[in-house]
């Protein structure tokens, strides 16, 4: 947190695919694993949701 309002705040670190991991501490690596695992779960939930929507649409428009 900045002491004065005009002090720049540090941007939150974002993981970049392929970045040099040797510069990160054990704690930073563990935090990135937690963040990436949560993101994978979010992506899988969205994929599942889209699959359900697609199946419902196909069932609706399927000709017999």
Secondary structure by P-SEA (a helix, b strand, c coil): cccccccccccccccccccccccccaaaaaaaaaaaaaaaaaaaaaaaaaaaaaaaaaaaaccc
